[in-house]
Structures are given as C-alpha cells and as structure tokens.
C-alpha cells in the first residue's frame, strides 16, 4: 500500500508541475488592426487621373487599390474615416453621385449615401464628433446621419460659400471648410453658423484654396494653389499666419493635405504625381508614392484605432 501511495504522490506531483509550466507560458497579444487591410499610419489617396482610391503604407509603398470607379467619367474626391462602422468613406462624382464606403477590415465596398438631393460635383466629406456626416457639393453642405439618412432639421442643407472643397471636423463639434471660388477658409459651429473670420491667402498671385485642416496642435493648415503655391498655418482664430512652404519646383499643384502621427504634413501634388512630406517648420522631408500616383487630389492618413 505504501508503494502505491508513493507512486500516486509522484504521479500527482508530475501532473501539477506540468500544469504549472503550462500556466507560465507567454500569451502572445493580438491587436484588432493586425489583420485588417488598412492599418494606423497607412496613407489613402484619391488618384484623380486614374479614378481610383489608392492605399499606400506609411512609407508610401503601394499596398492595394481600395476602389476603382466603374467608368472613366467618374472621379473620387473627399476622404474621411467613419469609426463606428470601421470604414473609409469618400465622394464619387459621375453617372451615380454617391458616397462610397470601404471596410478597413476586409476591403469590402458598399454604397453609403445615394440621395437625389446630391448634385455634381461632389467634393469634401467629413465625419463629425456626433457621428453625422457632412458632404460638400455645388456650393452646398448637406448633412446625413450615421446610417446615411439625409437631415433637413436645423435649416440643413446650408449654403455656406461657393465651390466648397475640403471639409474637416473640429473637436468642438463644428467644422472647417475652404472654397476655391471665394478663395476663403472659414470655421463653423455644429449648426453651420460661421464662427471664424473669413481669411484669404494674403499671398500675391495665389488664389485657390483646395485643402484645409485643423492640426493636432490646434493650428489650421491650408494649401493654396496658384502662381505661388504655398502651405500656410493660422492660429485657430485665424490670427498670426505663417507661410511654411512655397517651392514650386517641388510642390507645383497642391490639392490635399493630411497630418501624420509625428506631426509632419503630407500634401498631394496633382502635377508632379507624388506626396510631399514636410515638417511643421516647413522643412522638406520626403516625396512619396511617385511610382503609383496619377493626379492625386485628396490625401488621408489613417488614425490609430
């Protein structure tokens, strides 16, 4: 009986030791974005001349064509991220005016907004802090709910300025909009009431403003397009303009502007067919995407999620 108990004790000890070792094995952590098609830091560009939405990695290398329109008469313009459905949304002007959506998880496409009230050309798109979506077209800004339903309460849509281009959300619930017809940049509250003084470039022979966005430090960046192409910064109240970059030999046709997580700016050049990266002081860092881009317009950097 004693031998049996000893053997049982030894066997039990071995089992417990083995179980203890198993518990101490390292569990490898996984993150939601590891298997997704689009990852934080990736760059998304609307390729104007090839009518497609292009995905680049953070270094500017080609990853995937996210969406190619059905015919060459259609163009893609504004780009934004819709976090509640984990989709990149973008405006498409052509036979079927629409806001499309591509999943960041598997790259699948769906029509997000198709509405008879939309008229050509569709331009900017932005997701507001409350989840509503704004779309600019033909001098009008329309509002849609997160499920794509058109909102008319609160005197929407708004006629804010001629030919609005890029539109972006502000942390206070409002939004920033710029126009290449009136050549102005303005801020608005969530109800569409102007809150910021209209500002023009203040630069001789520079007129059109195709892109504007609020940066992580609260300043407002603008891409002015004309004889003198200039990237400028304003304080949030449109005081204290600083022109940080104006080299037409490098940046000949600025159309879109985005910010990396490190603070650097990416500007799409529709003539030179690349992205220009500069730091916040205006120093040239790099030129990206030159092997795949063809008339790039809007540019968007995927945020962390």
Buried (B, 14 or more C-beta within 10 A) or exposed (E): EEEEEEEEEEEEEEEEEEEEEEEEEEEEEEEEBEEBBBBBBBBBBBBBBBBBBBBBBBEBEEBBBBBBBEEEEBBBBBBBBBEEBBBBBBBBBBEBBBBBBBBBBEBEBEEBBEBEBBEEBBBBBBBBEEEBBBBBBBBBBBBBEBEBEBBEEEEBBBEBBEBBBBBBBBEEBBBBBBBBBBBBBBBBBBEBEBEBEBBBBEBEEBBBBBBBBBBEEEBBBBBBBBEBBBBBBBEBEBEEBEBBBBBBEBBBBBBBBBBBEEEBBBBBBBBBBBBBBBBBEBEEBEBBBEEBBBBBBBBBBBEEB
